[in-house]
């Protein structure tokens, strides 16, 4: 089962790396995104012509909230947080709508819009299981691919982003050095150095940039050591006018699209955080969405830009091999410290753009491959290939403003579709919704998960097979797979509760040359998909509880187990006999 192993991981989320490793990984993790956290705010407030005091407050608040929510993602409080290293920072998806809000009504209007739109993210997290057939691995994987595709052009532009008096050849040399150092350590560096590859690339790149005059030492010298512009807090607009209602739909749409990005990050970080591959736990994804919602809510209260998970978290874990949640805490602490020390943030902001572009390009390419891996592992057919292909190229087209740029203009559609990730994600979601709506109707059965459940399910499945025209062998295989699934669910039921049996909802429909059964109930046991994957590591003579797992693996062509808060969904595929 080579595919189930990830030998790159040195420290899993629950493990405790040495303190120097935690601090080092935390510092370089903060370095990878602090430019995005601060620069996103700078871009928005300067384009909107906001005063310097408002900008200083917004940068301070963004750093502080990014630190708090990064810690929250790592430690996980109740249902808030992923329990993984997911770095939080300023969301680039909100740049256009935030500029519009600042221009129309100032920071107070933007703050009110961010607060209200954040509530929709909590709603999506609570009802994520309802949307499971839309936010599939195909959609989440496509969004991750699009994130990489939309970020890379920005990085390419940063390669030549140097002062006018600097020789462009210097930018080329600095960027190449950063790429070569990071990529070289990732490809051939010893494990002890691979952990530090991003930080080493940044340091070497900055050193090489000094002779070319690219590192702005004066900016660092002029920055104060300590200070917070408390008097610049903008407050809220509690009497929304026409501008609020006109911009609210755009903020809600961008919030939900940003949530899709978080879903993708929540899925991807689980795939790179453990040595043994495990099925996606959607409770982790729900926790990531809730923490993202808290970050947006706090950002609105503070009057700064909304934040989101940064996909470089996935690449960083894959490159360094460190997925311990203590690193997430360290990254958050670094952000909080930097927030109160403007000179420290200036030291990082002064890193030349070609250096950032060089080492970030390596991380983003790994993210692109992660998105492809998520799509491929789910299995590719003509429908999924069409969704991924169209969503990707339409997203790239809108990102590069080559799809009807004159018709979109600067209004709602221009704002909504101006970001390739947003446009591509909308296409992927709409196509998956169409595929689901146009499929054959499901037949359903509701039963109590008790002693009578197997017999009632057997009758239901045999009637379904008869209506579908299956032969006796295929019908027996379908009924046997359903029976073993119920046996496993009843084993889990006995382990987690001694009260009244839970309800079980079973649906079945024809799917290609087979059938798909879906079992929906509420359990808190192990993930069935993982148990089936690990069967090859078990003893040749199983114990009593393993028999049903082995039989299910024999009868079923595929098994997928999705765990959400309050509900478990097991999807079992059975092929029809030829």
VOBA-992652 format. One record per residue (C-alpha): residue in three letters; chain; y negated, z, x. Coordinates in steps of 0.05 Angstrom, whole numbers, plus 32768, in hexadecimal, padded with zeros to 4 digits. Example, Ala and Ser with C-alpha at 12.3 -4.5 7.8 and 13.67 -1.06 7.14 Angstrom:
<atoms>
 resn chain    Y    Z    X
  ala     A 805A 809C 80F6
  ser     A 8015 808F 8111
</atoms>
This chain:
<atoms>
 resn chain    Y    Z    X
  unk     A 8000 8000 8000
  unk     A 7FCF 7FEC 8036
  unk     A 7F9A 7FDB 8003
  unk     A 7F99 8024 7FEC
  unk     A 7F85 803D 8031
  unk     A 7F40 8041 8050
  unk     A 7F47 8055 8099
  unk     A 7EFC 8051 80A5
  unk     A 7EED 8092 8082
  unk     A 7EEA 80CE 80B1
  unk     A 7ECF 8101 807F
  unk     A 7EDC 80FF 8034
  unk     A 7EAB 811D 8001
  unk     A 7ECC 8162 8000
  unk     A 7ED5 8168 804B
  unk     A 7EA7 818D 807B
  unk     A 7E90 8165 80B8
  unk     A 7E71 818B 80F4
  unk     A 7E28 819D 80EA
  unk     A 7E0F 816B 811F
  unk     A 7E33 8133 80FB
  unk     A 7E16 8148 80B8
  unk     A 7DD0 814C 80D4
  unk     A 7DD6 810A 80F9
  unk     A 7DF2 80E5 80BE
  unk     A 7DBD 8105 8091
  unk     A 7D84 80F0 80BD
  unk     A 7D9B 80A8 80C5
  unk     A 7DAA 80A4 807B
  unk     A 7D63 80B9 806C
  unk     A 7D4A 8087 809F
  unk     A 7D6E 804E 807D
  unk     A 7D48 8055 803C
  unk     A 7D08 807D 8049
  unk     A 7CE3 803C 8055
  unk     A 7CF9 8024 8010
  unk     A 7CE6 8066 7FEF
  unk     A 7CA0 8066 800C
  unk     A 7C91 801C 8010
  unk     A 7CA3 8010 7FC7
  unk     A 7C6E 8042 7FB2
  unk     A 7C3C 8025 7FE4
  unk     A 7C46 7FDF 7FC9
  unk     A 7C3E 7FF2 7F80
  unk     A 7C01 801F 7F87
  unk     A 7BDC 7FF0 7FB7
  unk     A 7BE9 7FB2 7F8C
  unk     A 7BCF 7FD9 7F50
  unk     A 7B91 7FEF 7F77
  unk     A 7B9D 803A 7F70
  unk     A 7B73 806B 7F99
  unk     A 7B8E 8088 7FDB
  unk     A 7B97 80CE 7FBD
  unk     A 7BC4 80B3 7F86
  unk     A 7BED 808E 7FBA
  unk     A 7BF6 80CC 7FE5
  unk     A 7C0E 80F5 7FAA
  unk     A 7C3E 80BE 7F93
  unk     A 7C5D 80B9 7FD9
  unk     A 7C65 8104 7FDD
  unk     A 7C85 8108 7F98
  unk     A 7CB3 80CE 7FA5
  unk     A 7CCE 80ED 7FE6
  unk     A 7CD5 8132 7FC6
  unk     A 7CFA 8118 7F88
  unk     A 7D26 80EA 7FB1
  unk     A 7D3B 8126 7FDA
  unk     A 7D49 8152 7F9D
  unk     A 7D71 811C 7F79
  unk     A 7D99 8108 7FB8
  unk     A 7DAF 8151 7FBE
  unk     A 7DBE 8152 7F73
  unk     A 7DEA 8114 7F7A
  unk     A 7E11 8135 7FB2
  unk     A 7E1C 817B 7F97
  unk     A 7E26 8167 7F4D
  unk     A 7E0D 819B 7F1C
  unk     A 7E35 819A 7EDA
  unk     A 7E35 8151 7EC6
  unk     A 7DF8 813F 7EF1
  unk     A 7E07 811E 7F34
  unk     A 7E3F 80F3 7F50
  unk     A 7E5B 8124 7F82
  unk     A 7E55 80EE 7FB6
  unk     A 7E20 80D8 7FE9
  unk     A 7DF2 80AE 7FBF
  unk     A 7DAC 80A9 7FDC
  unk     A 7D73 80A7 7FAA
  unk     A 7D31 8085 7FB4
  unk     A 7CFA 805A 7F95
  unk     A 7D15 8024 7F67
  unk     A 7CFD 7FDE 7F7A
  unk     A 7D10 7FC5 7F35
  unk     A 7CD4 7FEB 7F18
  unk     A 7CA0 7FCC 7F46
  unk     A 7C87 7F98 7F15
  unk     A 7C85 7FC4 7ED7
  unk     A 7C66 7FFE 7EFD
  unk     A 7C2F 7FD1 7F18
  unk     A 7C22 7FBB 7ED0
  unk     A 7C1F 8003 7EB7
  unk     A 7BF0 8019 7EEF
  unk     A 7BC3 7FDE 7EE3
  unk     A 7BC0 7FE8 7E97
  unk     A 7BBA 8034 7E94
  unk     A 7BC0 8054 7ED8
  unk     A 7BF3 8088 7EF2
  unk     A 7BF3 80B0 7EB1
  unk     A 7C0B 8075 7E88
  unk     A 7C40 8064 7EBC
  unk     A 7C58 80AD 7EBC
  unk     A 7C60 80AE 7E70
  unk     A 7C87 806C 7E70
  unk     A 7CB6 8085 7EA7
  unk     A 7CC4 80C6 7E82
  unk     A 7CD5 80A4 7E40
  unk     A 7CFF 806C 7E5F
  unk     A 7D27 809F 7E87
  unk     A 7D44 80BB 7E47
  unk     A 7D69 807A 7E3B
  unk     A 7D8F 8084 7E7C
  unk     A 7DAB 80C7 7E64
  unk     A 7DC1 80A4 7E24
  unk     A 7DE5 806E 7E4B
  unk     A 7E09 80A1 7E76
  unk     A 7E20 80C8 7E38
  unk     A 7E3B 8089 7E16
  unk     A 7E55 8064 7E52
  unk     A 7E9C 8062 7E37
  unk     A 7E83 803B 7DFA
  unk     A 7E6B 8004 7E29
  unk     A 7EA9 8002 7E55
  unk     A 7EBB 7FBA 7E40
  unk     A 7E75 7FA2 7E54
  unk     A 7E69 7FC9 7E95
  unk     A 7EAB 7FB1 7EB3
  unk     A 7EBB 7FAB 7EFE
  unk     A 7EA5 7F62 7EF7
  unk     A 7E5F 7F78 7EE1
  unk     A 7E58 7FB2 7F12
  unk     A 7E72 7F88 7F4B
  unk     A 7E44 7F4F 7F3A
  unk     A 7E08 7F7E 7F37
  unk     A 7E19 7F98 7F7D
  unk     A 7E1F 7F51 7F97
  unk     A 7DDB 7F41 7F77
  unk     A 7DBB 7F7F 7F96
  unk     A 7DCE 7F65 7FDA
  unk     A 7DB8 7F1E 7FC8
  unk     A 7D73 7F36 7FB1
  unk     A 7D68 7F65 7FEB
  unk     A 7D7A 7F35 8023
  unk     A 7D3F 7F05 8017
  unk     A 7D11 7F42 801B
  unk     A 7D31 7F54 805E
  unk     A 7D29 7F0D 8076
  unk     A 7CDE 7F11 8066
  unk     A 7CDA 7F53 808C
  unk     A 7CF3 7F30 80CB
  unk     A 7CAE 7F11 80D5
  unk     A 7C85 7F4A 80B8
  unk     A 7C5E 7F5D 80F6
  unk     A 7C14 7F65 8107
  unk     A 7BED 7F25 8111
  unk     A 7BE2 7F33 815B
  unk     A 7C2D 7F3A 8168
  unk     A 7C56 7F00 8183
  unk     A 7C88 7EEA 814E
  unk     A 7CBB 7EE2 8186
  unk     A 7CB9 7F2E 818E
  unk     A 7CCD 7F37 8146
  unk     A 7D09 7F09 8150
  unk     A 7D1F 7F2F 818F
  unk     A 7D18 7F73 816D
  unk     A 7D3E 7F5E 812F
  unk     A 7D76 7F3E 8158
  unk     A 7D7D 7F7D 8182
  unk     A 7D82 7FA9 8144
  unk     A 7DB7 7F7C 8124
  unk     A 7DE0 7F76 8164
  unk     A 7DE0 7FC0 8172
  unk     A 7DF3 7FD5 812B
  unk     A 7E26 7F9D 8121
  unk     A 7E43 7FA6 8166
  unk     A 7E4F 7FF0 815B
  unk     A 7E6D 7FE3 8116
  unk     A 7E9C 7FAD 8130
  unk     A 7EB2 7FCA 8173
  unk     A 7E91 800E 817C
  unk     A 7EBC 804D 8183
  unk     A 7EBE 8079 8145
  unk     A 7E90 80AC 8165
  unk     A 7E5A 8077 816F
  unk     A 7E67 8050 812F
  unk     A 7E4F 808D 8108
  unk     A 7E0B 8087 8129
  unk     A 7E06 803B 8128
  unk     A 7DCB 8036 80F6
  unk     A 7DA3 806C 811A
  unk     A 7DB1 804E 815F
  unk     A 7D9C 8009 8145
  unk     A 7D5A 8025 812C
  unk     A 7D4B 804B 816C
  unk     A 7D5C 8010 819A
  unk     A 7D35 7FE1 816D
  unk     A 7CF7 800D 816E
  unk     A 7CFB 8014 81BA
  unk     A 7CFF 7FC8 81C2
  unk     A 7CC4 7FC0 8192
  unk     A 7C94 7FEB 81BB
  unk     A 7C85 7FB7 81F2
  unk     A 7C74 7F84 81BC
  unk     A 7C42 7FB4 819C
  unk     A 7C68 7FB7 815A
  unk     A 7C6F 8003 8153
  unk     A 7C2F 801F 8134
  unk     A 7C25 8060 815B
  unk     A 7BDD 8067 8140
  unk     A 7BF7 806C 80F9
  unk     A 7C22 80A7 810E
  unk     A 7BE9 80C8 8135
  unk     A 7BB9 80C4 80FA
  unk     A 7BEA 80E2 80C8
  unk     A 7BE1 812D 80BA
  unk     A 7C18 815E 80CD
  unk     A 7C1B 8181 808A
  unk     A 7BFC 8174 8046
  unk     A 7C07 8169 7FFC
  unk     A 7BD4 8149 7FCE
  unk     A 7BE1 8177 7F92
  unk     A 7B9E 8167 7F72
  unk     A 7BB3 811E 7F6B
  unk     A 7BEA 812A 7F38
  unk     A 7BD8 80F8 7F00
  unk     A 7BF4 811F 7EC4
  unk     A 7C0F 80FB 7E86
  unk     A 7BF4 80D0 7E4F
  unk     A 7C08 80F7 7E11
  unk     A 7BE3 80C7 7DE2
  unk     A 7C04 8084 7DF0
  unk     A 7BDD 8047 7DDB
  unk     A 7BEC 7FFD 7DD5
  unk     A 7BFA 7FF6 7E20
  unk     A 7C31 802B 7E1C
  unk     A 7C56 8009 7DE3
  unk     A 7C4D 7FC4 7E02
  unk     A 7C6B 7FD9 7E44
  unk     A 7CA1 8009 7E2A
  unk     A 7CD5 7FD2 7E1B
  unk     A 7CCF 7FB7 7E62
  unk     A 7CD7 7FFD 7E7F
  unk     A 7D15 800A 7E54
  unk     A 7D35 7FC8 7E67
  unk     A 7D28 7FD3 7EB1
  unk     A 7D42 801A 7EAB
  unk     A 7D84 8002 7E8D
  unk     A 7D8A 7FCA 7EC1
  unk     A 7D7E 7FFE 7EF7
  unk     A 7DB5 8027 7ED7
  unk     A 7DE5 7FED 7EDF
  unk     A 7DD4 7FEF 7F2A
  unk     A 7DE4 8039 7F2A
  unk     A 7E26 802B 7F07
  unk     A 7E37 7FFA 7F3D
  unk     A 7E25 802C 7F74
  unk     A 7E4D 8063 7F51
  unk     A 7E8A 8036 7F50
  unk     A 7E81 801C 7F98
  unk     A 7E75 8060 7FB8
  unk     A 7EB8 8079 7F9F
  unk     A 7EDC 803E 7FBE
  unk     A 7EC0 804C 8004
  unk     A 7EC1 8098 8003
  unk     A 7F0B 80A8 8009
  unk     A 7F43 8096 8039
  unk     A 7F72 8087 7FFF
  unk     A 7F57 8058 7FCB
  unk     A 7F51 8078 7F86
  unk     A 7F42 805D 7F41
  unk     A 7EF9 8060 7F2C
  unk     A 7EE7 80A2 7F0C
  unk     A 7EB2 8091 7ED9
  unk     A 7E9F 80DA 7ED3
  unk     A 7E82 80D0 7F19
  unk     A 7E5B 8093 7EFF
  unk     A 7E42 80BB 7EC3
  unk     A 7E2B 80F2 7EF3
  unk     A 7E07 80BF 7F1E
  unk     A 7DE3 80A3 7EE1
  unk     A 7DCE 80E9 7ECA
  unk     A 7DB2 80FA 7F0F
  unk     A 7D8E 80B7 7F0F
  unk     A 7D71 80C9 7ECB
  unk     A 7D5A 810D 7EE6
  unk     A 7D39 80E9 7F20
  unk     A 7D14 80BA 7EF1
  unk     A 7CFF 80F4 7EC4
  unk     A 7CE4 811C 7EFF
  unk     A 7CC1 80DD 7F19
  unk     A 7C9E 80D5 7ED7
  unk     A 7C8A 811E 7ED4
  unk     A 7C6F 8119 7F1C
  unk     A 7C4C 80D7 7F10
  unk     A 7C70 80AC 7F43
  unk     A 7C9F 8070 7F40
  unk     A 7CE5 8078 7F23
  unk     A 7D1F 807F 7F54
  unk     A 7D66 8067 7F56
  unk     A 7DA5 8068 7F80
  unk     A 7DA1 803F 7FC0
  unk     A 7DDB 8011 7FCB
  unk     A 7DD5 801B 8016
  unk     A 7DF8 805D 8009
  unk     A 7E38 8035 8001
  unk     A 7E2E 800D 8041
  unk     A 7E1A 804C 8068
  unk     A 7E5A 8070 8054
  unk     A 7E83 8033 8067
  unk     A 7E61 8029 80AA
  unk     A 7E60 8072 80C0
  unk     A 7EA1 8088 809F
  unk     A 7E7E 80C8 8086
  unk     A 7E80 80D3 803B
  unk     A 7E7B 811F 803B
  unk     A 7E4B 8137 8005
  unk     A 7E2B 8166 8037
  unk     A 7E0C 8128 8055
  unk     A 7DEB 811A 8012
  unk     A 7DCD 8160 8013
  unk     A 7DB4 8155 805A
  unk     A 7D93 8113 8046
  unk     A 7D71 8135 800C
  unk     A 7D57 816D 8038
  unk     A 7D3B 813B 8069
  unk     A 7D15 8119 8031
  unk     A 7CF9 815B 8018
  unk     A 7CE2 8170 805E
  unk     A 7CC2 812C 806B
  unk     A 7C9D 8131 8028
  unk     A 7C76 816D 8040
  unk     A 7C69 8150 8086
  unk     A 7C43 810E 8081
  unk     A 7C47 8104 80CC
  unk     A 7C93 8103 80C8
  unk     A 7C92 80CE 8091
  unk     A 7C5E 80A7 80B9
  unk     A 7C8E 80A7 80F5
  unk     A 7CC2 8086 80CA
  unk     A 7C93 8057 80A4
  unk     A 7C7A 803E 80E7
  unk     A 7CBF 8021 80F8
  unk     A 7CB3 7FD6 8100
  unk     A 7CCA 7FAB 80C6
  unk     A 7CF7 7F7F 80F2
  unk     A 7D1D 7FBD 8108
  unk     A 7D28 7FD2 80C0
  unk     A 7D3D 7F8C 80AC
  unk     A 7D6D 7F86 80E6
  unk     A 7D97 7FC4 80DB
  unk     A 7D91 7FC1 808F
  unk     A 7DAD 7F7A 808E
  unk     A 7DEF 7F94 80AA
  unk     A 7DF4 7FC9 8074
  unk     A 7DE2 7F99 803C
  unk     A 7E16 7F65 8051
  unk     A 7E4B 7F9C 804C
  unk     A 7E30 7FAC 8007
  unk     A 7E38 7F63 7FF2
  unk     A 7E81 7F65 8007
  unk     A 7E8C 7FA6 7FE1
  unk     A 7E74 7F84 7FA1
  unk     A 7EA3 7F4A 7FAD
  unk     A 7EDC 7F7B 7FB9
  unk     A 7ED0 7F9F 7F77
  unk     A 7ED2 7F5C 7F51
  unk     A 7F10 7F43 7F75
  unk     A 7F37 7F84 7F6D
  unk     A 7F2E 7F7F 7F22
  unk     A 7F50 7F3A 7F23
  unk     A 7F2E 7EF7 7F1C
  unk     A 7F3A 7EC5 7EE4
  unk     A 7F0F 7E8C 7ECB
  unk     A 7EE6 7EB9 7E9D
  unk     A 7ED5 7EEC 7ED3
  unk     A 7EC7 7EB5 7F06
  unk     A 7E96 7E95 7ED5
  unk     A 7E72 7ED7 7EC8
  unk     A 7E6C 7EE7 7F13
  unk     A 7E58 7EA1 7F27
  unk     A 7E23 7E95 7EF1
  unk     A 7E05 7EDB 7EF6
  unk     A 7E00 7ED7 7F41
  unk     A 7DDF 7E93 7F45
  unk     A 7DB1 7E9F 7F0A
  unk     A 7D9B 7EE0 7F2A
  unk     A 7D8F 7EBD 7F6D
  unk     A 7D68 7E86 7F49
  unk     A 7D39 7EB7 7F26
  unk     A 7D32 7EE1 7F65
  unk     A 7D1A 7EA3 7F8B
  unk     A 7CEE 7E8C 7F50
  unk     A 7D0F 7E48 7F49
  unk     A 7D25 7E4E 7F00
  unk     A 7CEC 7E3B 7ED1
  unk     A 7CB8 7E63 7EF8
  unk     A 7C7E 7E44 7ED2
  unk     A 7C9B 7E55 7E8D
  unk     A 7CA7 7E9F 7E9B
  unk     A 7C61 7EAF 7EB2
  unk     A 7C4A 7EF7 7EBF
  unk     A 7C5C 7F13 7E7B
  unk     A 7C98 7F3A 7E62
  unk     A 7CCB 7F05 7E76
  unk     A 7CAB 7EFA 7EB9
  unk     A 7CAF 7F45 7EC7
  unk     A 7CF6 7F4B 7EAC
  unk     A 7D15 7F0F 7ECF
  unk     A 7CEC 7F10 7F0E
  unk     A 7D21 7F3B 7F30
  unk     A 7D62 7F17 7F3F
  unk     A 7D8D 7F55 7F35
  unk     A 7D6E 7F60 7EF1
  unk     A 7D77 7F18 7EDB
  unk     A 7DBE 7F13 7EF5
  unk     A 7DD3 7F55 7ED7
  unk     A 7DB9 7F41 7E93
  unk     A 7DE1 7EFF 7E97
  unk     A 7E20 7F24 7EAC
  unk     A 7E19 7F58 7E74
  unk     A 7E0C 7F22 7E3F
  unk     A 7E47 7EF8 7E55
  unk     A 7E77 7F33 7E56
  unk     A 7E5E 7F48 7E11
  unk     A 7E6C 7F01 7DF8
  unk     A 7EB2 7F01 7E17
  unk     A 7EC2 7F44 7DF5
  unk     A 7EA5 7F2F 7DB1
  unk     A 7ECB 7EED 7DB1
  unk     A 7F0F 7F0A 7DC2
  unk     A 7F46 7F15 7D8F
  unk     A 7F40 7F50 7D60
  unk     A 7F62 7F90 7D77
  unk     A 7F96 7FB3 7D4B
  unk     A 7F8D 7FFF 7D4B
  unk     A 7FB7 803D 7D3F
  unk     A 7F9F 8085 7D3C
  unk     A 7FD2 80BD 7D46
  unk     A 7FD6 8104 7D5C
  unk     A 7FF2 810B 7DA2
  unk     A 802F 8132 7D89
  unk     A 807A 8128 7D83
  unk     A 8072 80F2 7D4E
  unk     A 8043 80C8 7D79
  unk     A 8079 809F 7D9F
  unk     A 809D 808A 7D5F
  unk     A 805C 8076 7D3C
  unk     A 8044 8050 7D79
  unk     A 8087 802C 7D7F
  unk     A 8081 8013 7D37
  unk     A 8039 7FFE 7D42
  unk     A 8048 7FD6 7D82
  unk     A 8085 7FB4 7D65
  unk     A 805D 7F9F 7D28
  unk     A 8026 7F85 7D56
  unk     A 805A 7F5E 7D80
  unk     A 8079 7F41 7D41
  unk     A 8036 7F28 7D28
  unk     A 8027 7F0A 7D6C
  unk     A 806A 7EE5 7D6F
  unk     A 808A 7F0A 7DA9
  unk     A 80D5 7F06 7DB6
  unk     A 8102 7F44 7DB8
  unk     A 8100 7F4E 7E04
  unk     A 80B4 7F4A 7E06
  unk     A 80AF 7F79 7DCA
  unk     A 80DD 7FAC 7DEA
  unk     A 80B4 7FAA 7E2B
  unk     A 8073 7FB4 7E04
  unk     A 8090 7FEE 7DDC
  unk     A 80AD 800E 7E1B
  unk     A 806B 800A 7E40
  unk     A 8048 802B 7E05
  unk     A 807D 8061 7E00
  unk     A 8078 8074 7E4A
  unk     A 802C 8076 7E46
  unk     A 8030 80A7 7E0C
  unk     A 8064 80D1 7E31
  unk     A 8035 80D6 7E6C
  unk     A 7FFA 80E8 7E3F
  unk     A 8024 811E 7E1E
  unk     A 8037 813A 7E62
  unk     A 7FED 813F 7E72
  unk     A 7FE0 815D 7E2D
  unk     A 8013 8195 7E3B
  unk     A 7FF1 81A3 7E7E
  unk     A 7FA9 81A8 7E65
  unk     A 7FAE 81C6 7E20
  unk     A 7FDA 81F2 7DF5
  unk     A 7FB2 81EA 7DB5
  unk     A 7FB2 81B3 7D81
  unk     A 7FC8 816E 7D9A
  unk     A 7F91 813E 7DA9
  unk     A 7F84 80FE 7D84
  unk     A 7F9C 80BC 7DA2
  unk     A 7F7E 8079 7D90
  unk     A 7FA8 803D 7DA4
  unk     A 7F91 7FF5 7D9F
  unk     A 7FB6 7FB5 7DB1
  unk     A 7FA4 7F6C 7DB5
  unk     A 7FC1 7F2C 7DD2
  unk     A 7FA5 7F1C 7E17
  unk     A 7FB9 7EDA 7E37
  unk     A 8005 7ED9 7E41
  unk     A 800B 7F22 7E30
  unk     A 7FEC 7F5C 7E0C
  unk     A 7FBB 7F93 7E1C
  unk     A 7FC2 7FD9 7E01
  unk     A 7F8B 800C 7E04
  unk     A 7F98 8057 7DFD
  unk     A 7F5B 8083 7DF0
  unk     A 7F61 80CF 7DF2
  unk     A 7F40 810C 7E12
  unk     A 7F64 8129 7E4F
  unk     A 7F51 8147 7E91
  unk     A 7F8F 813A 7EBB
  unk     A 7F9B 810C 7EF6
  unk     A 7F88 80C4 7EF4
  unk     A 7FC6 809D 7EDD
  unk     A 7FB1 8060 7F06
  unk     A 7FB1 8089 7F46
  unk     A 7FF5 80A8 7F35
  unk     A 8013 8062 7F2D
  unk     A 7FF4 804B 7F6F
  unk     A 8011 8086 7F95
  unk     A 8058 807C 7F7B
  unk     A 806B 8056 7FBB
  unk     A 805D 8096 7FE2
  unk     A 808B 80C1 7FB7
  unk     A 80D3 80D5 7FC5
  unk     A 8109 80A3 7FB0
  unk     A 8124 80D5 7F7D
  unk     A 80E9 80E8 7F50
  unk     A 80E1 8128 7F29
  unk     A 80E1 8128 7EDE
  unk     A 8096 811D 7ED7
  unk     A 8097 80DF 7F04
  unk     A 80CB 80B8 7EDB
  unk     A 8099 80A0 7EA6
  unk     A 8068 8089 7EDB
  unk     A 809E 8060 7EFD
  unk     A 80B5 8042 7EBB
  unk     A 806E 8031 7EA7
  unk     A 8063 800E 7EE9
  unk     A 80A2 7FE6 7EDC
  unk     A 8090 7FD1 7E95
  unk     A 8045 7FC7 7E9C
  unk     A 8023 7F8E 7EC1
  unk     A 7FE4 7FB7 7ECA
  unk     A 7FCA 7FFD 7EBE
  unk     A 7F82 8013 7EC0
  unk     A 7F6A 805A 7EB3
  unk     A 7F21 8069 7EA7
  unk     A 7F0C 80B2 7EA4
  unk     A 7ECA 80C4 7E82
  unk     A 7EAF 8108 7E6C
  unk     A 7ED4 8118 7E2C
  unk     A 7F00 80DA 7E29
  unk     A 7F37 80B8 7E50
  unk     A 7F46 806E 7E47
  unk     A 7F87 804F 7E60
  unk     A 7F8E 8004 7E5C
  unk     A 7FD5 7FE9 7E64
  unk     A 7FE6 7F9F 7E6B
  unk     A 802B 7F84 7E5B
  unk     A 8041 7F3D 7E6B
  unk     A 8067 7F14 7E38
  unk     A 80AC 7EFC 7E4D
  unk     A 80B0 7EB1 7E5D
</atoms>
